[in-house]
Amino acid sequence: MEPIDRSLRAGSAGIAVPKLRPGSLLGQFEDGDHYFETPSFSYLGKGVLNAKEISQKDLRNGSFAIEDLIGPDTNRAFVELPFDREAPAKVITPAQEVFTFKALECPGGPVELLDDPVARAIYGSNPSNARLLESLTLEIAEDQEEASWLKCVSQAVSQINERRIDKVVLAKTVTLKAESTISEQRVLTNLSGSFPGSYLFAFEGLIGASPELLLSCESSQVRSRPLAGTVGRFAESGEDETAIKDLLSAESFSHEHLIVRDYVAGILEDHLEDFSFSDEPYVLTLPNVHHLASEVWGTLKPGGPSALQLAAMLHPTPAVCGWPVDDAYRMIHELEGWDRGTYGGAVGCIDRMGNGWFAVAIRCAKIDGRQARAYVGNGIVGTSDPGSELAETRFKLSGVVSSIVGALAP
């Protein structure tokens, strides 16, 4: 691992403590629990009644029965779909569950730009901000050596320009090691406050706040919100408005987004009635980035697949894998050389009626005691510059890293 700062000191200065969303069950969440929250419901699971594994191939083929996965004594279960399509999916039925459909009140109007002195201190662009971090020693290291990752990007660019594929999404990780146990609950709460309207999840230590809805299916109404095409936020309103205009006008962003939208629409169309999707993408604004987003929706045909089967068919999308998906997927395994686990896969929950809700597993970290591993991915195309891609990964990591550091503050 390549060290970034082995003597970073973290404290409460400059780190806001977010309020829980009205209707959220996050206040009852404890470390080790399972959790999934959308803008319309919260689902909390305590303890484990059953833990089952099933091949993702069987999920895609529909070779399973929902009642066998959930069991006879509960109504719902949590689901994890790893990025590796050959790795088994995991279904967790909690010993105790709390579910609420109470609408959550997410802040409206302009989104407040995320102030991130923590990330600036970590990556050295403004070393004076390190004085904000005072109470404990925190070791932060990039797991992939800089030279190795830059070489990986260069190899991907070369193969793309040889016309093997159009785009590949390469991931990297950063590990944080603290002197005390990192609270899953505090990290999740910080992410909730920093990224309003996201899909919050906690699954066996994987904690995240994803902006991307892979799929929801409720009472036969199916919806997906693919995201692709991203620019960073700017503190100055003029610069931020320019970034949005560039996002909407640049052909490269539009092309990247339409690939993902059409991929999702192409899979869902055969299984839906009253099928439709956004003609043009819109801008989804988050505290640290702007994304291009689309909506895909329709009504499940009678006898159609369950939400779990549809989610398994969709993932991984070009947004987290590349295009064409199968070729990009193979290149990722050739170049990365490490197991992504659930990052880039999907997390969510299902019920015994075949309904389900799944978020793409991004903007997340795996927490294990005093250690946390944060994940990030970048879409690489034929014109990508390795150095710029590295800088972008560090920027994208900032929200998750800051939420972890904030969880350590007294």
Residue pairs with C-beta under 8 A, 6 or more apart in sequence:
1 141
1 142
1 143
1 145
1 175
2 141
2 142
2 144
2 145
2 146
3 139
3 140
3 141
4 122
4 123
4 124
4 140
4 141
4 142
4 174
5 121
5 122
5 124
5 130
5 140
6 139
6 141
7 137
8 121
8 122
8 130
8 133
8 137
8 138
8 139
8 140
9 130
9 133
9 134
9 135
9 136
9 137
9 138
10 118
10 133
10 134
10 135
10 136
10 138
10 405
10 408
10 409
11 132
11 133
11 134
11 135
11 136
11 409
11 410
12 135
12 409
12 410
13 132
13 133
13 134
14 115
14 117
14 118
14 132
15 118
15 402
15 405
15 406
15 409
16 193
16 406
17 189
17 193
17 406
18 189
18 190
18 192
18 193
18 194
19 193
20 26
20 27
20 189
20 192
21 37
21 104
21 105
21 106
21 192
21 196
22 102
22 104
22 105
23 42
23 100
23 102
23 103
23 104
23 105
24 37
24 42
24 104
24 192
25 35
25 37
25 42
25 43
25 44
25 98
25 100
26 35
26 37
26 42
26 185
26 188
26 189
26 192
26 200
28 44
28 98
29 35
29 44
29 184
29 185
29 188
29 202
30 46
30 185
31 183
31 184
31 185
32 184
33 44
33 45
33 46
33 202
34 44
34 45
34 78
34 92
34 94
34 202
34 203
34 204
35 42
35 43
35 44
35 45
35 188
35 200
35 201
35 202
36 42
36 43
36 78
36 199
36 200
36 201
36 202
36 347
36 348
36 349
36 357
36 359
37 43
37 104
37 192
37 199
37 200
37 201
38 104
38 199
38 216
38 357
38 359
39 103
39 104
39 106
39 197
40 101
40 103
40 104
41 99
41 100
41 101
41 102
41 104
42 98
42 99
42 100
42 102
42 104
43 76
43 78
43 97
43 98
43 99
43 349
44 97
44 98
44 99
45 78
45 92
45 94
45 95
45 96
45 97
46 94
46 95
46 96
46 97
47 94
47 95
47 96
48 92
48 93
48 94
48 95
49 71
49 73
49 74
49 93
49 94
49 95
50 71
50 77
50 91
50 92
50 93
51 90
51 91
51 92
51 93
52 69
52 90
52 91
52 93
53 88
53 89
53 90
53 91
54 64
54 69
54 88
54 89
54 91
55 88
55 89
56 81
56 82
56 85
56 86
56 87
56 88
56 89
56 312
57 63
57 85
58 64
59 81
59 89
59 308
59 309
59 311
59 312
60 309
60 312
60 313
62 305
62 306
62 309
64 308
66 306
66 308
66 350
66 352
66 353
66 354
67 352
69 77
69 91
69 308
69 350
70 76
70 77
70 91
70 93
70 350
70 351
70 352
71 77
71 93
73 93
74 93
74 94
74 97
75 97
75 99
75 351
75 352
76 93
76 97
76 99
76 349
76 350
76 351
76 352
77 91
77 92
77 93
77 94
77 349
77 350
78 91
78 92
78 93
78 94
78 203
78 347
78 348
78 349
79 89
79 90
79 91
79 92
79 308
79 311
79 346
79 347
79 348
79 349
79 350
79 356
79 358
80 89
80 90
80 92
80 203
80 204
80 206
80 342
80 345
80 346
80 347
81 89
81 311
81 312
81 315
81 342
81 345
81 346
81 347
81 358
82 88
82 89
82 340
82 341
82 342
82 345
83 316
83 320
83 340
83 341
83 342
83 343
83 344
83 345
83 361
84 339
84 340
84 345
85 315
85 316
85 329
89 312
90 204
91 350
92 203
92 204
106 196
106 197
107 196
107 197
111 196
111 285
111 286
111 287
112 287
113 233
113 234
113 235
113 240
113 287
113 288
114 194
114 233
114 287
114 288
114 398
114 399
114 402
116 288
116 398
116 399
116 402
117 126
117 129
117 132
118 129
118 132
118 133
118 398
118 401
118 402
118 405
118 406
119 394
119 395
119 397
119 398
119 401
119 402
120 126
120 129
121 127
121 129
121 130
121 132
121 133
122 140
122 401
123 394
133 405
135 408
135 409
135 410
136 178
136 179
136 180
136 408
137 178
137 179
138 176
138 177
138 178
138 179
138 405
138 408
139 176
139 177
139 178
140 174
140 175
140 176
140 177
140 401
141 174
141 175
141 177
142 149
142 172
142 173
142 174
143 172
143 173
143 174
143 175
143 338
143 373
144 152
144 172
144 173
144 338
146 390
149 170
149 172
149 390
150 386
150 387
150 390
151 386
152 170
152 335
152 336
153 170
153 380
153 384
153 386
153 389
153 390
154 386
155 335
156 168
156 170
156 331
156 335
156 380
156 384
157 380
157 381
157 382
157 383
157 384
157 386
159 165
159 168
159 331
160 166
160 167
160 168
160 380
160 381
160 382
161 382
164 327
164 331
165 322
165 323
165 324
165 327
165 328
165 331
166 259
166 322
166 323
166 324
166 381
167 256
167 259
167 318
167 322
167 323
167 328
167 379
167 380
167 381
168 321
168 322
168 328
168 331
168 332
168 335
168 379
168 380
169 319
169 320
169 321
169 322
169 328
169 332
169 344
169 377
169 378
169 379
169 380
170 332
170 335
170 336
170 377
170 378
170 380
170 389
171 332
171 336
171 340
171 343
171 344
171 375
171 376
171 377
171 378
172 375
172 376
172 377
172 393
173 338
173 373
173 374
173 375
173 376
174 373
174 374
174 376
174 397
174 401
175 371
175 372
175 373
175 374
176 182
176 371
176 372
176 373
176 374
176 401
176 404
176 405
177 370
177 371
178 370
178 371
178 372
178 408
179 370
180 370
180 408
181 369
181 370
182 367
182 369
182 370
182 371
182 372
182 404
182 407
182 408
183 407
184 202
184 205
184 207
184 367
186 406
186 407
187 207
187 365
187 367
187 372
187 403
187 404
187 406
187 407
188 200
188 202
188 207
188 209
190 402
190 403
190 404
190 406
190 407
191 198
191 200
191 207
191 208
191 209
191 363
191 399
191 400
191 403
192 198
192 200
192 209
194 209
194 287
194 399
194 402
194 403
195 209
195 211
195 286
195 287
195 363
195 399
197 211
198 209
198 210
198 211
198 286
198 363
199 209
199 210
199 211
199 212
199 213
199 357
199 359
200 208
200 209
201 207
201 208
201 209
201 210
201 347
201 348
201 359
201 361
201 364
203 342
203 347
205 366
205 367
205 368
206 341
206 342
206 347
206 361
206 364
206 365
206 366
206 367
207 364
207 365
207 366
207 367
208 347
208 361
208 362
208 363
208 364
208 365
208 400
209 363
209 364
210 347
210 359
210 360
210 361
210 362
210 363
210 364
211 227
211 284
211 286
211 291
211 362
211 363
212 225
212 226
212 227
212 319
212 359
212 360
212 362
213 223
213 224
213 225
213 357
213 358
213 359
213 360
214 224
214 311
214 314
214 315
214 317
214 346
214 348
214 358
214 359
214 360
215 222
215 223
215 224
215 307
215 310
215 311
215 314
215 356
215 357
215 358
216 222
216 223
216 224
216 307
216 356
216 357
216 358
217 223
217 300
217 306
217 307
217 310
217 354
217 355
217 356
217 357
218 355
218 357
219 355
220 299
220 300
220 304
221 297
221 299
221 300
222 268
222 271
222 272
222 297
222 298
222 299
222 300
222 307
222 310
223 295
223 296
223 297
224 264
224 268
224 295
224 296
224 297
224 314
225 293
225 294
225 295
225 296
226 257
226 260
226 261
226 263
226 264
226 293
226 294
226 296
226 317
226 319
227 260
227 284
227 291
227 292
227 293
227 319
227 360
228 256
228 257
228 259
228 260
228 261
228 291
228 292
228 318
228 319
228 379
229 247
229 253
229 254
229 256
229 257
229 281
229 291
229 292
230 247
230 289
230 290
230 291
230 292
231 243
231 244
231 246
231 247
231 253
231 289
231 290
232 243
232 288
232 289
232 290
232 392
232 395
233 240
233 243
233 285
233 286
233 287
233 288
233 289
233 290
234 240
234 242
234 243
243 290
244 283
244 285
244 290
246 253
247 253
247 283
247 290
247 292
248 281
248 283
248 292
252 381
252 383
253 292
254 281
254 292
256 292
256 379
256 381
257 281
257 292
257 294
258 281
259 318
259 323
260 294
260 317
260 318
260 319
261 277
261 278
261 281
261 294
261 296
263 317
263 318
263 323
263 325
264 296
264 314
264 317
265 275
265 277
265 296
267 310
267 313
267 314
268 275
268 296
268 298
268 310
268 314
269 275
269 298
271 300
271 301
271 304
271 305
271 310
272 298
272 299
272 300
272 301
272 304
273 298
273 299
273 300
273 301
274 298
274 299
275 297
275 298
276 296
276 297
276 298
277 294
277 295
277 296
277 297
278 294
278 295
278 296
281 292
281 293
281 294
282 292
282 293
282 294
283 290
283 291
283 292
283 293
284 290
284 291
284 292
284 293
287 399
288 395
288 396
288 398
288 399
289 396
305 313
306 350
306 354
306 356
307 350
307 354
307 355
307 356
307 357
307 358
308 350
308 354
308 356
310 356
311 346
311 348
311 356
311 358
315 345
315 346
315 358
315 360
316 325
316 329
316 344
316 345
317 325
317 360
318 325
318 328
319 360
319 379
320 344
320 360
320 362
320 377
321 328
321 329
321 332
321 344
322 328
322 329
322 331
322 332
322 379
322 380
340 375
341 366
342 361
342 364
343 361
343 362
343 364
343 375
343 377
344 360
344 361
344 362
344 375
344 377
345 360
345 361
346 358
346 359
346 360
346 361
347 358
347 359
347 361
348 356
348 357
348 358
348 359
349 356
349 357
350 356
362 375
362 377
363 399
363 400
364 374
364 375
364 400
365 372
365 373
365 374
365 375
365 400
365 404
366 372
366 373
366 375
367 404
372 404
374 397
374 400
374 401
374 404
375 400
376 393
376 396
376 397
376 400
377 393
378 389
378 392
378 393
378 396
380 389
